[in-house]
Amino acid sequence: MSSNSFAKAGDLARGLGQNAEAVCRTYLPKGRRLGRYWICGDVHGTPGRSLYVQLFGERAGKYADAATGEHGDLLDLIAANRGLDFRAACDEARAFLNLPIIPMKRPEPAPPGTSDAARRLFAASGPIRGTLADAYFRQRGIILPADISALRYHPRCFYRAPSERQEWPALIAAVSDGSGNVTGVHRTWLSPDGGKAPVDQPRRALGHLAGNGVRFGAATDTMIAAEGLETALALKMVMPAMPVIAALSAAHLAALNLSPMLRRLYIARDNDEAGRFALEKLRSRATEIDIRELVPRAEDFNADLLTLGPDRLRGWIGEQLAPDDSHFLIHHGLQCA
C-alpha cells in the first residue's frame, strides 16, 4: 500500500490493524496473545486481562477495556499509550508503519494562540520539589536533577473530558526551542497516590512541539536526545553533566531541530520499531553529525533504571559511549564502571 493511501487517520488505523500483533508487541509488551486477541490490563500495557485487542478479521485492530468501557482503534490506543494529541499520534503511527512523518519536512504550526496558552499555563504553575509531581518521579526511581527549570507543578490543571471539564493535579513540562523560548507544554495529570490520573489521556501536549523538546542542561557540542521525559531524567541521574532533551515521542524525535554547534548526538531511543525508525530518520537528515544510539536493555531507560539501579545502568551506558565522552560518567569525583 502506498504512503499516499495513509493520508487520513482512517487509513492509518487500517494500516495499524493490518499489523495489529506487531503494534501490540511494541506498545503493550507486557500483554500476551490469547487466540485471536492480545490481552493486557489497560492502554498503558499494565499486566492484566481486562483490555482486548482483536488481531485478525474485519475488526482487526479494534480494542475494548471491559473494566472502563473504553474502546477504539489502534490509533486511539497509541495516543492514549503515549499521551499524544491527535496529530502526534498520527505521526507516531506513520513512524511505526515506516511512512513519511509529515511534520518533519515542514512542521505545521500549532493552532493560533496555543503557544501563548502554553506559556500562560507554565507561568501559572509552581515549583515541583516536594509536590505530587516529585513523588510521581520518585515512584519511577528518578531523583530530580539540580536544574529542573523546565518542570513545574499545577495543583488544579483543567482536563477536558468528552462530557465535562475536570481538574487534576498535573506535572507541567516546558517545551522550548534552541533559543530557550517556551513554545509549548506537556501535561501529565496525576492521581492523589502519585500515579497517572484515571482519565482517557493522562498526557497531552499544548502548543508547538515539532522540532522542539523539554531541555535539561545547556546545549554543547555533545548531547542526548531521548523519546520520553522519564527516559531523559533517568539518563540525567547517571550522567548529570550531559545535556539531554526529551522530544516526547518517536515522531518528534525524528523531527528534532538540531543545533549548528552539535558535533555528536546520542539517540536514547525506546526499544521498539518506532524508536529505530526515528534514529534512522535523524541519521539521514544530519549526515554531518556523529549520531550514535543508546539502546536500553528493557523497553526504555527508565525501566532499566528501575531494574538495574543507577550504578549498573551507568555501566551499561558506558559501554555504548565514545571513549572521549567517558568523562560524562564521572560521578561524585569517581569514574564509574
N, C-alpha and C positions, 0 to 999 in steps of 0.2 A: 504494500500500500504506500502511495507516495506521501511526502510530507504535506503537500497541499491539501490532502484529504483530511488532515488533522487540524484544519484552521479553526474549527469550532469546538466548544467544550464537549458536545455530544460525541464528536468523532474521537476526541481524546479519551473519553470514558469508554467507548467501544474498543479502542486500541488497548487500553489497560485491561479490559475484560478478556480480550483475546490472550493476554499474558497474565491471567489472574493469579496463578500459583506463584509465578516469579515476583509479582507485586507483593503478595502476602509474605513470601520468604524474605523480602527486602525490608518492608515496613512493619511487619508483625512477626519478627523472627522467633519470638518465644511461644508462638502458637504451634499448631500441628495440623497435618492433614488427616481428615477422617472421611473416607469415602469420597463423595463429590464436594466436600466442604473443607474450608480452612477454619479452624476453631481457636479462639483465644478469649481473653476476658473483656477487652474493650478496644476502642480505636487506637489506644496508645500501645497496644501489644502486651498488656499485662496478662500473665498466665491465668487461664480460666476457661470457661465453657459457654459463656453467655452470648458471645458475638460469633456469627456465622457468615462466612463469605462463600458464595456459590462459585465453584471453579469451572464448571462446564455447562453447556446447554445454552438455551436462549437467554437465561438470566445470569450468565457468567459475569462475575464482577459486582453483582448486587450483594449488599451486606445488610444485616439486621442485628441489633443487640436486644436480646429478649429481656434483659434487665432494665433497660432505659427506654425501649421503644424507638431508639434512634435507628435510622436506616438511610440508605443511599447507594451511590455507586462508588467505584474506587477513586474517582477524582475527589469526591466528598471525603472519603476516608483519608486520602493523602493530606488534604487540607487540615482535617482535624488532628491527624497524627503528628504533623509537623508544625501545627499552629500557624498556617498560612492564610492570607487572604486569597480571593478568587484568582487574581492574576498570577500571584506567585505559585499557587497550586498548579495552574496550567503550565507554567514554566517548569516546575518540578516534574510534571507528567511528561512534558516534551523531552526533558533530560533523560528520564528513565527509558523512554521509547527511542532514544538516540535520534531525536528530531531537532531541528534548529530551535534554539531558545530565542524567541522573537525580540525581547528587550535588549539582547546582547549587542545587536548591531546599532540600534538606535533606541535607547530606553524611552518608553513613552512617559510623559510627565504624569505625576500624580494629579488627581482632580484638584482644581483650583482651591487654594486655602488649606489643604490638608497638611502641608508642611508648617504653616502658621499655627494650625491647631495642635500639631505635634509639639512645637516649641512651647506653646502655652501650657500644655499638659506637663511637660518636663519641668518648666519653671514652677508650676504649682505643686510639684512633688517634693518630698523632703529627703533628708539623709537616710541611707539604707541600714547603717550599722545598728544592731540591736533590734531590728524590726522583724516582721514575719518574712520579708524577702531575704534577710540574712539567714533566718532559720531554714528557708527553702534551700539555699545553697549548702548549708551545713548538713542537711539530710542527704545531700549528694556528695559528701566528703570534701566540699570546697570551702576553704578559708579564704575570704576575700583579700585581694592584694592591697597594698598601701594606696595606690591610685585607683579609686573607684568613682572618679568624677562622672563617668558615663552611666552610672547606675543610681537610681533613686527609688523611693517607695511612696506610693499613694494609698492612704488607708481606705478611700471610698472612690474607686475608679469606676466610671459608668461602663456597663456591659450591655450591648444591645442584643437582646434575645428576640426570637421571632415574634413573640406576643407582648413583650414588655421590656422596659429598661430597668436593669438591675444595678446594684452597687456591690462591688467586691474589693478587698484589698488587692493591690497589684504591684508587681515588680515592673519598673519603667526603665528601659534601656535606651539611651540616646544613640541614634544612627547619625553619623556625621560624614562629611566629605573630606577630601585630603587637606583642606584648609581649616578643618575643625568646625565648620558650620553645621549646626544641627539641621538635618533635612527630614528627619522622621523619628519615630519612637517604635519600640517593640514592647508590647504589653503582655505580661504573664499574670493572669488573675489567679489568686491564691485562696485556699481554704483555711479555716482557722487553725488546722493542725500543721500548716506549713507545706502541704502538698498543693497540687493544682486545683483550682476551683472546679466543682462538679457542673460544668457548663459544656455546651456542644463544642465550642472552640476556645479553650482556655488561653490560647496565644493568638494575638492578632497584631498586625503592623498598621501604622498610620503614617502617612507622608510618603516621601520619595526614598525608596531603599535601593533601587537598581544602581549598581556601581559603588555603593557606599556600605558602611558597616559600623558595628559597635567597636570602638577602639580602646585598647589598653596599652599605654606606653607611647612615647613619642616615636614617630617614624624615623628609621635609619636606613642604611643600605641593606639590612637583613631583617626579615620579619617572618611571622607565621600568619597565614590566613586559614581560618577554621570555618567549618559549616555552622555549628551551633554555639550559643552563648556558653553553655556548660562545658563544651569541649575547650573553648578559648580559655576559660577560667581554670580548668584543670591543668592546662599547659602552663599558665602563669604561675601556678603553685610550684611547679618543679623547675621553671625557668623564669624567675621573676624579672630578670633584666631584658628578656626578649620581648620586643613589641609584638602584639597579637591583635588581629582584627577578626571579629565574628561577622560573617556575611549573612547568617541567619537562615540560609537554605542552600542546597546544592546549586540551584539555578542562579541565585545571586552570587554564589561563589564563582561560578563560571563567568559572570558578567562584571566582576570586580574591577574598578578603576585602579590602575597600578601607578605608584609614584615614579617619576622620572629618575629619582636618585636610587631606586631599588636595584640591587646587584644580585641578591639571592632571595628567593621566596620559597618557604616551606608550606606545602598544602597539607593541612591536617584534616584529611577527608574522613567521612564516615566509611565504614567497611561495607559498602554496597555499590551497586551499579551506578546510581546517581552520583556518588562521590567520585568514582573512577572517571565518569564522563566529564564532570566538572574539571578534574585535573587535566585531562587531555585537551579540553577547550582552552584552558588558560595557557597551556604549553603552545598551542597552535597560534594564539594571539600574541604572545610575548616571547618570541624566539631569542631576543637579545638578553633575556634574564635567565639566570640559572634557577630553574624551577624544579624542586625536589618534593617528593611526597613523604609524609609521615603517616605510617599505617598503624592503626590500633590493633591490639590482639582481639578484643571483643568488638562490639558494634561501633563504639566510639571511645574517645579518650576519657570521658567521664566514667564510663563503665570500667575502663582499665584502672582508673584511679581508685575506684571502689574495690576492685578485686585484687589488684597488685599492691596498692599502697603507694605513697609518694616516692620512696626510695627505689623500689623495683621499677616503677614507671619511668623514673629518671634514667635508670639504666637502659631500659628498652628504647627510649627516645635517643639516648646517647649513641646506640648502635646505628642509628639512621642519620645522624648529623654529619656534615662535612667536618673533617678534622680541625679546620681553623675556626669552627663555631663551637668547639667543646667548652670554651670559657663560659658559655651561657648556662652550663650545668653546674658551675661552682655555687655551692650553697653554704651559707654561714662560714665562708672562708675555706671550705674544704672541697676538693674535687670529688664528685660523687660518681661511683661507677655503676 
